[in-house]
Amino acid sequence: MSRTAKIARALTIGYGFQITVAIAGLMLTPFMLSRLGSVDYGRWLVAGQVLALMSLLDLGVTAVLPREVARAVGAVEPVGEVVRRARWLVWFQTPVVALAAIAVWMGVAFVRPELGEPLAIVLVGFVVQFPLRLYGAVLAGLQDLAFGSAIAAGAWAVTTVVSVGLVMAGYGLVALSVGWTAGQVAAVLATWMRVRMRFPAAQGVSGWPGRASLVRLIGPSLWTSIRQVSQLLLNGVELIVLGWVAGPTVVVAYVCTTKIVSLVNNQPYLLAISSLPAVAELHAAGNRERVWRACRALGLGMGMVSGLLMLAVLALNAAFVPLWVGPAQYVGPTVTFLAVVAMFVRHMACASGVVLAALRFDALMAVMGLLDGLVFVLSAALWVYLLGPVGVPLGSLTAACLVNGPVTLYVLRTGFGLAPVEVFRWLAPLIVRLAAVLIPFVAFGYSSMASDPAAAGVVAAVGFIVYAFALYPLLGRDPLRDYTRGFRVSVRRQLGFAPPASDALRAEAAPQGASAGESPAEPYAVQRTEPSGGSSIPPA
């Protein structure tokens, strides 16, 4: 299966999963609030932030492992050796994670005894699944992306079913704890079995890898861990800043106004995450031109998806928020407009981050991430103080322009020899089309008709048609042309049409040095075996 086909299959499953989660989230939140009450449900949300902080104890090993595995595949090196180094580092960290979990439990249970039992269940589950997360990262590096997406969907389904069932049985917070633990443990066990049965050579060789070998992985992992801290600054403190400056009622209104943005924001990121191992493999093969072509295609693809989401939010938000929670919770069209612009800019920054990661600018990415987070917090606080809720997206835009933009231009100049004018030239067709299509929808958001659900629906439907006509020509041009063709063929195969792949498509998918007739993009450094009983890939 080609790289494009692997990404297409993963995205088909992943986007369906994201849509399901978004719809279920809107439906389950009122159910959980009615059954648990706002106090207990709020405590559960806080517990989720505690787990996010504890995940930083990983020191970035599992975050950097997919790239290292993909690099080994592209360089025809033993993947088992890469996995052995990561496995030793993860097991070294596991006792520290266990001690941290005990300390967290003792501290919380001493202050809030009623949280002792549910928190204990969650922390035990976290410690158990901590070292086993390694195998999910291995599968991502081997570009077994469809299985990874299916496992994520399955784990969410287990968590949801168990949680809802136990909540209805009256178990309260314990129900949510057991549900979360069941889903996480089921996911890591499934990935472990997948590696064991499908990629036995990727389980990792036995024995001590040597201190020098471990040090080579520690460096990139630590830089990745620093970037994870920066993500907390970007995505975990904006409401704290808004509440500190403007008060809690403004926080509620802002969250309600940007609810659709938060629901659709993750969709383009799935494309970037799915593409990173393939880009890293291309870079390891030494073909800089193909790497740049893939990065351009990723940037344009993410931009087109993000633009479509911008259109939907601009057309529907003014009608959706009052219908959902009441007109008092709608802050206004300016917040909506700035929020979607910030979303688009952050999506493009994520695409540039894939370039940095593939070229191994680990230290630069870490420093950029920290500066990005710090500038965002400071500028958002200033903008909120001066202008109110619009300051949150303005802070994000300020940080992106002052930090991400200059660093990206520097990397493209260093890694590919591209002047800034060349970068703007290949982005111009996308930006011009987006501006031409979206400006009328920005104006519509300020009109009195924007709050009418029927009018908003009609405008959105017309907008989707106009957007398709305006952006479709880009799919037939380089660099998206061959990737679009591969994606279309892969989707048609999944729907049962199964057209034969053309020789040109095989040539596009084949790794450097392979002929058009060879099997493309297989992890040739990994022994691949089928388990007894047929195909190891479950039906998607």
C-alpha positions in Angstrom: 0.0 0.0 0.0 1.4 3.4 -1.0 2.0 6.2 1.5 -0.9 8.2 0.1 -3.2 5.2 0.4 -2.2 4.6 4.0 -2.9 8.2 4.9 -6.2 8.2 3.0 -7.4 5.1 4.8 -6.4 6.5 8.2 -8.1 9.8 7.4 -11.3 8.1 6.3 -11.6 6.3 9.6 -10.2 9.2 11.7 -12.5 11.9 10.3 -15.5 9.6 10.8 -14.3 9.1 14.4 -13.9 12.8 15.0 -17.4 13.6 13.7 -18.9 10.9 15.9 -17.0 12.2 18.9 -18.2 15.7 18.3 -21.8 14.8 17.9 -21.7 12.4 20.9 -20.0 15.1 23.0 -22.8 17.6 22.4 -25.3 15.0 23.4 -23.5 13.4 26.4 -22.5 16.7 28.1 -26.1 17.5 29.2 -26.6 13.8 30.2 -23.5 13.8 32.4 -24.4 17.1 34.0 -27.9 15.9 34.8 -26.7 12.6 36.3 -23.5 13.8 38.1 -24.2 17.5 38.7 -21.9 20.4 37.7 -19.7 19.9 40.8 -18.7 16.3 40.1 -18.5 16.8 36.4 -16.2 19.8 36.9 -14.0 17.7 39.2 -13.7 15.1 36.4 -12.6 17.8 33.9 -10.0 19.0 36.4 -8.8 15.3 36.8 -8.3 15.3 33.0 -5.9 18.3 33.3 -4.0 16.4 36.0 -3.5 13.5 33.7 -2.3 15.9 30.9 0.3 17.2 33.3 1.4 13.7 34.3 1.8 12.7 30.6 4.7 15.2 30.5 6.7 12.6 32.6 7.1 10.7 29.4 9.9 13.2 28.4 8.8 13.0 24.8 9.9 9.4 24.1 6.7 8.1 22.6 6.1 11.5 20.8 9.4 11.3 18.9 9.3 7.5 18.3 7.1 7.5 15.2 9.5 9.8 13.4 12.5 7.7 14.5 10.8 4.5 13.3 9.9 6.0 10.0 13.4 7.4 9.6 14.8 3.9 10.2 12.4 2.4 7.6 13.4 5.1 5.0 17.1 4.5 5.7 16.7 0.7 5.6 17.9 0.3 9.2 16.8 -2.2 11.8 13.6 -0.8 13.4 14.0 -3.2 16.3 17.1 -1.4 17.5 15.2 1.9 17.6 12.3 0.3 19.5 14.8 -1.3 22.0 16.3 2.1 22.9 12.8 3.6 23.4 11.6 0.7 25.4 14.5 1.0 27.9 13.9 4.7 28.3 10.2 4.2 28.9 10.8 1.5 31.5 13.3 3.7 33.3 10.6 6.3 33.6 7.8 4.0 34.7 8.8 3.8 38.4 9.0 7.6 38.5 5.5 7.8 37.0 4.3 5.4 39.6 5.8 7.4 42.4 4.3 10.6 41.0 0.9 8.9 40.8 1.1 8.0 44.5 2.1 11.5 45.4 -0.8 13.0 43.4 -3.3 10.6 44.9 -2.1 11.3 48.5 -2.2 15.1 48.0 -5.7 15.1 46.4 -7.2 12.5 48.7 -6.0 14.4 51.8 -7.8 17.6 50.7 -10.7 15.9 48.9 -11.4 12.4 50.4 -14.4 11.9 48.2 -12.1 11.9 45.2 -9.8 9.2 46.6 -11.5 6.2 45.0 -12.1 7.5 41.4 -8.7 9.1 41.3 -7.0 5.9 42.4 -8.7 4.0 39.6 -7.6 6.5 37.0 -4.0 6.7 38.3 -3.6 2.9 38.4 -4.8 2.7 34.8 -2.5 5.5 33.8 0.6 3.8 35.3 -0.4 0.4 33.7 -0.8 1.8 30.2 2.2 4.2 30.4 4.9 1.8 29.1 2.5 0.0 26.7 1.8 3.3 24.8 5.2 2.6 23.1 3.6 0.1 20.7 1.0 2.6 19.4 3.9 4.9 18.6 5.7 2.1 16.7 2.6 1.4 14.6 2.4 5.2 13.7 6.0 5.1 12.6 5.4 2.0 10.5 2.4 4.0 9.0 -0.1 1.4 10.1 -2.4 4.4 10.3 -5.7 2.9 9.6 -5.3 0.4 12.5 -4.3 3.2 14.8 -7.4 5.2 13.8 -9.6 2.2 14.3 -8.1 1.5 17.7 -8.7 5.1 18.8 -12.3 4.8 17.8 -12.6 1.5 19.5 -11.1 2.8 22.8 -13.4 5.8 22.7 -16.4 3.4 22.2 -15.3 1.3 25.1 -14.9 4.3 27.4 -18.3 5.8 26.4 -20.3 2.6 26.7 -18.7 1.6 30.1 -19.0 5.2 31.5 -22.6 5.7 30.4 -23.7 2.3 31.7 -22.1 2.7 35.1 -23.4 6.3 35.4 -26.9 5.1 34.7 -26.3 2.4 37.4 -25.5 5.2 39.9 -21.7 4.8 40.3 -21.0 8.5 39.9 -17.4 9.5 39.3 -16.2 5.9 39.7 -18.1 5.2 36.5 -16.1 7.8 34.6 -12.8 6.5 36.1 -13.6 2.9 35.2 -14.7 3.8 31.7 -11.6 5.8 31.0 -9.3 3.1 32.3 -11.1 0.4 30.4 -10.7 2.3 27.1 -7.0 3.1 27.6 -6.0 -0.4 28.7 -7.9 -1.9 25.8 -6.2 0.4 23.3 -2.6 -0.3 24.5 -3.2 -4.1 24.6 -4.6 -4.0 21.1 -1.5 -2.2 19.8 0.8 -4.5 21.6 -0.9 -7.5 20.0 -0.8 -5.8 16.6 3.0 -5.3 16.7 3.5 -8.8 18.1 1.5 -10.5 15.3 2.0 -8.2 12.3 5.5 -6.7 12.8 7.4 -9.1 15.0 10.8 -7.6 14.1 9.6 -4.3 15.5 9.1 -5.6 19.0 12.6 -4.6 19.8 15.7 -6.8 20.3 16.6 -7.9 23.8 19.7 -6.7 25.7 21.2 -3.5 26.9 21.4 -1.0 24.0 24.3 0.9 25.5 24.5 4.4 27.1 25.6 6.1 23.9 22.6 4.6 22.0 20.2 5.9 24.6 21.7 9.3 24.7 21.0 9.7 20.9 17.3 9.3 21.6 17.2 11.3 24.8 18.1 14.6 23.1 15.2 14.7 20.6 12.9 13.3 23.2 13.7 16.1 25.7 13.2 18.8 23.1 9.9 17.2 22.2 8.9 17.2 25.9 9.6 21.0 26.0 7.4 21.5 23.0 4.6 19.6 24.9 5.0 22.1 27.7 4.5 24.9 25.2 1.3 23.2 24.0 -0.1 23.5 27.5 0.6 27.3 27.4 -1.1 27.6 24.0 -4.1 25.4 24.7 -4.5 25.1 28.5 -4.3 28.6 29.9 -6.3 30.9 27.6 -9.5 30.5 29.7 -7.5 31.1 32.9 -6.2 34.4 31.4 -9.7 35.4 30.3 -11.2 34.6 33.6 -8.5 36.4 35.6 -8.9 39.5 33.5 -12.6 39.6 32.5 -14.3 37.3 35.0 -16.0 33.8 34.9 -19.2 34.9 33.1 -17.2 36.2 30.1 -15.4 32.8 30.1 -18.7 30.9 29.7 -19.9 33.2 26.9 -16.5 32.9 25.1 -16.5 29.1 25.4 -20.1 28.9 24.0 -19.3 31.3 21.2 -16.2 29.3 20.1 -17.7 25.9 20.7 -18.0 25.0 17.0 -14.4 26.2 16.5 -13.2 23.9 19.2 -15.1 21.0 17.7 -13.8 21.4 14.1 -10.3 22.6 15.0 -8.8 19.1 15.3 -9.7 17.9 11.9 -6.8 19.3 9.9 -4.3 18.2 12.6 -5.2 14.6 11.9 -3.9 15.1 8.4 -0.6 16.5 9.7 -0.2 13.7 12.3 -0.9 11.0 9.7 1.6 12.6 7.2 4.6 13.1 9.5 6.0 9.5 9.4 5.8 9.5 5.6 7.6 12.8 5.3 10.3 11.6 7.7 10.7 8.5 5.6 11.1 10.6 2.5 13.7 12.7 4.2 15.7 9.7 5.4 15.7 8.4 1.7 17.7 11.6 0.9 15.4 13.1 -1.8 15.0 16.7 -0.7 12.9 17.6 -3.7 10.2 15.0 -2.9 10.2 16.1 0.8 9.5 19.7 -0.3 6.8 18.6 -2.7 5.2 16.5 0.1 5.4 19.4 2.5 3.8 21.8 0.0 1.0 19.3 -0.6 0.4 19.0 3.1 0.3 22.8 3.6 -2.1 23.3 0.8 -4.3 20.3 1.9 -4.5 21.6 5.5 -5.2 25.1 4.3 -8.1 23.9 2.1 -9.7 21.8 4.8 -9.2 24.7 7.3 -10.8 27.1 4.9 -13.9 24.9 4.5 -14.2 24.8 8.3 -13.9 28.6 8.4 -16.8 29.0 6.0 -19.0 26.6 8.0 -18.3 28.5 11.3 -18.8 31.9 9.8 -22.1 30.9 8.2 -23.6 29.0 11.1 -22.2 30.2 14.4 -24.5 33.2 14.9 -27.5 31.0 14.5 -26.1 27.9 16.3 -25.1 29.5 19.7 -28.4 31.2 20.5 -30.3 28.1 19.5 -28.0 25.9 21.7 -27.5 27.9 24.9 -29.4 31.1 24.4 -28.5 34.5 22.8 -27.0 35.8 26.0 -24.0 33.5 25.5 -23.1 34.7 22.0 -20.3 37.2 22.3 -20.5 38.5 18.7 -19.3 38.1 15.1 -15.9 39.7 15.8 -14.9 37.0 18.2 -16.1 34.4 15.7 -14.2 35.9 12.8 -10.9 36.3 14.7 -11.3 32.8 16.2 -11.5 31.2 12.7 -8.6 33.3 11.4 -6.5 32.2 14.4 -7.6 28.6 13.7 -6.4 28.8 10.1 -3.1 30.4 11.0 -2.5 27.7 13.6 -3.3 25.0 11.1 -0.7 26.4 8.7 1.8 26.7 11.6 1.2 23.0 12.3 2.0 22.2 8.7 5.3 24.1 9.0 5.9 22.1 12.2 5.8 18.9 10.2 8.6 20.3 8.0 10.7 21.2 11.1 10.1 17.7 12.6 11.0 15.9 9.4 14.2 17.9 9.0 15.0 17.3 12.7 15.1 20.9 13.9 14.2 19.6 17.4 16.0 22.2 19.4 14.6 25.0 17.3 11.1 23.6 17.5 11.3 23.5 21.3 12.6 27.0 21.6 10.0 28.3 19.1 7.3 26.5 21.0 8.2 28.0 24.4 8.5 31.5 22.9 5.2 31.0 21.1 3.4 30.0 24.3 4.9 32.8 26.4 4.2 35.4 23.8 0.6 34.1 23.5 0.0 34.3 27.2 1.4 37.8 27.6 -0.2 39.2 24.5 -3.6 37.6 25.2 -3.6 39.1 28.7 -2.9 42.5 27.2 -5.4 42.2 24.4 -8.1 40.9 26.8 -7.5 43.8 29.2 -7.8 46.3 26.3 -10.5 44.7 24.2 -12.2 41.9 26.1 -12.8 38.4 24.8 -11.5 39.2 21.3 -8.1 39.4 23.0 -7.8 35.6 23.1 -7.7 35.0 19.3 -5.7 38.2 18.9 -3.1 36.8 21.3 -2.9 33.6 19.3 -2.4 35.6 16.0 0.2 37.9 17.7 2.3 34.9 18.8 2.0 33.2 15.4 3.1 36.3 13.5 6.0 37.2 15.8 7.3 33.6 16.4 6.1 31.0 14.0 6.2 33.0 10.8 9.9 34.1 11.0 11.1 30.7 12.2 9.3 28.9 9.4 10.8 31.2 6.8 14.2 30.6 8.3 13.8 26.8 8.1 12.6 26.9 4.6 15.5 29.0 3.6 18.0 26.8 5.4 16.5 23.4 4.5 15.3 24.0 1.0 17.1 27.2 -0.1 13.7 29.0 -0.6 13.4 32.8 -0.4 10.3 34.2 1.4 8.9 35.4 -1.9 8.9 31.9 -3.3 7.0 30.7 -0.2 4.4 33.4 -0.6 4.2 32.6 -4.3 3.0 29.0 -3.8 0.6 30.0 -1.0 -0.9 32.9 -3.0 -3.4 30.9 -5.1 -4.9 29.4 -1.9 -5.0 32.7 0.1 -6.5 34.7 -2.8 -9.3 32.1 -3.3 -10.0 31.9 0.4 -10.3 35.6 0.8 -12.6 36.0 -2.2 -14.9 33.3 -1.0 -14.9 34.1 2.7 -15.3 37.9 2.8 -19.0 37.7 2.0 -19.5 35.3 4.8 -17.7 37.6 7.2 -20.2 40.4 6.2 -23.1 38.0 6.6 -22.1 37.3 10.2 -22.7 41.0 11.0 -26.1 41.1 9.4 -29.4 40.6 11.2 -30.1 37.5 9.1 -27.2 35.6 10.6 -29.2 34.6 13.6 -31.9 33.0 11.5 -31.2 29.2 11.3 -32.9 28.8 8.0 -31.0 31.7 6.4 -27.7 30.5 7.9 -28.3 27.0 6.5 -29.0 28.3 3.0 -26.0 30.5 3.1 -23.8 27.7 4.3 -25.0 25.3 1.5 -24.4 27.9 -1.2 -21.0 28.7 0.3 -20.0 25.0 0.2 -20.8 24.9 -3.6 -19.0 28.2 -4.3 -16.0 27.0 -2.2 -15.8 23.7 -4.1 -15.8 25.5 -7.5 -13.2 28.0 -6.3 -10.8 25.6 -4.7 -11.2 22.5 -7.0 -8.7 23.6 -9.6 -5.9 23.5 -7.0 -6.5 19.7 -6.6 -5.5 19.2 -10.3 -2.2 21.1 -10.0 1.1 20.3 -8.7 1.9 19.4 -5.8 -1.6 18.1 -5.0 -2.4 16.4 -8.3 -0.8 13.0 -7.7 -1.8 12.9 -4.0 -5.4 13.7 -4.8 -5.4 10.9 -7.4 -4.0 8.4 -4.9 -6.5 9.5 -2.2 -9.4 9.1 -4.6 -8.3 5.7 -5.7 -7.8 4.6 -2.1 -11.3 5.8 -1.0 -12.9 4.1 -4.0 -11.2 0.9 -3.1 -12.6 1.1 0.5 -16.1 1.7 -0.9 -15.7 -1.6 -2.9 -15.1 -0.2 -6.4 -11.4 -1.3 -6.4 -10.1 0.2 -9.6 -6.6 -0.9 -10.6 -3.8 1.5 -9.7 -2.2 3.2 -12.7 1.5 2.8 -13.4 1.9 6.5 -12.8 0.4 6.2 -9.3 2.6 3.3 -8.5 5.6 5.3 -9.6 4.5 8.2 -7.4 4.1 6.0 -4.4 7.3 3.9 -4.8 10.2 4.9 -2.6 13.4 6.4 -4.0 15.2 3.8 -6.2 12.2 1.5 -6.6 10.7 0.8 -10.0 7.0 1.4 -10.8 6.3 -2.3 -10.6 7.7 -2.8 -7.1 5.5 -2.9 -4.0 5.5 0.7 -2.8 6.4 2.1 0.6 6.4 -1.1 2.6 8.4 -1.0 5.8 11.2 -3.1 4.2 13.3 -3.0 7.4 10.6 -4.8 9.3 9.6 -8.4 9.0 6.0 -8.5 8.2 3.9 -11.7 8.8 0.3 -12.5 8.6 -1.3 -14.3 11.6 -3.1 -17.6 11.1 -6.7 -17.2 10.1 -6.4 -14.7 7.3 -5.8 -10.9 7.1 -4.7 -9.1 10.3 -6.4 -5.9 9.3 -9.9 -5.8 10.7 -12.7 -4.5 8.4 -12.8 -0.7 8.6 
